Amino acid sequence: MIACGEKVPIHVDDGCIRSMATAGHQRLPEAWKIILDRPPTTDELYRAIHKGGRKAPGRDGISNEFFKTNLEGLKEEMLEIFTQMFD
């Protein structure tokens, strides 16, 4: 009998794991990969920030309203950060 909370190994073969990992996933077209691999543009940044409504601040305590209000002063720094993330 297995005690409550006792961990019991489950045997799963590699073929099952590969099958589950690829189920329902399709490969992106090459054109999409190129688009998704480049840093966001100023227009994309603007649309992303203005898309959100009036939501509560995240863990950092900064609300979307802060970014909406200060976008003109922050956009160059934000784009630089995103560009570095893609390099």
C-alpha positions in Angstrom: 0.0 0.0 0.0 1.2 3.5 -0.8 1.3 6.0 2.1 -0.3 9.4 1.7 2.2 11.8 0.1 4.6 9.0 -0.9 6.1 9.6 -4.4 6.0 6.7 -6.8 7.9 6.8 -10.1 5.9 6.5 -13.3 7.5 4.9 -16.3 7.0 6.8 -19.5 8.9 5.9 -22.6 10.7 8.5 -24.8 8.3 8.0 -27.7 5.3 9.1 -25.5 7.2 12.2 -24.3 8.1 13.2 -27.8 4.5 12.7 -28.9 3.1 14.8 -26.1 5.6 17.5 -26.6 4.7 17.9 -30.3 1.0 17.3 -30.1 -1.0 20.2 -31.6 2.1 22.3 -32.3 2.8 23.5 -35.8 6.0 25.1 -37.0 5.9 28.9 -37.6 6.3 30.0 -41.2 9.8 31.4 -41.8 8.4 35.0 -42.4 6.9 34.9 -38.9 10.2 33.8 -37.3 11.9 36.8 -38.9 9.3 39.2 -37.6 9.3 37.7 -34.1 13.0 37.7 -33.8 13.4 41.5 -34.3 13.1 44.0 -31.5 9.8 45.9 -31.2 9.3 49.2 -33.0 8.2 52.5 -31.5 4.7 51.9 -32.9 4.5 48.4 -31.4 5.6 49.7 -28.0 3.0 52.5 -28.2 0.2 50.1 -29.1 1.2 47.6 -26.4 1.2 50.2 -23.7 -2.1 51.8 -24.8 -3.8 48.4 -25.2 -4.1 47.8 -21.5 -6.9 49.2 -19.5 -6.7 50.5 -15.9 -5.3 47.5 -14.2 -3.7 47.1 -10.9 0.1 47.5 -10.7 2.2 44.5 -11.1 4.8 43.2 -8.6 7.0 46.2 -9.3 4.2 48.5 -8.2 4.2 50.4 -11.5 0.8 50.8 -13.2 0.1 50.9 -16.9 -1.0 54.5 -16.3 2.5 55.4 -15.4 3.8 54.2 -18.8 0.9 55.8 -20.7 1.6 59.2 -19.0 5.4 59.0 -19.4 5.8 57.2 -22.7 7.3 60.1 -24.5 10.1 60.4 -22.0 10.7 56.7 -21.5 10.2 55.3 -25.0 13.9 55.6 -26.1 15.1 53.9 -23.0 12.5 51.2 -23.2 13.3 50.5 -26.8 17.0 50.3 -26.0 16.3 47.7 -23.2 14.1 45.6 -25.6 16.8 45.8 -28.3 19.4 44.5 -25.9 17.1 41.7 -24.9 17.0 40.6 -28.6 20.7 40.8 -29.2 
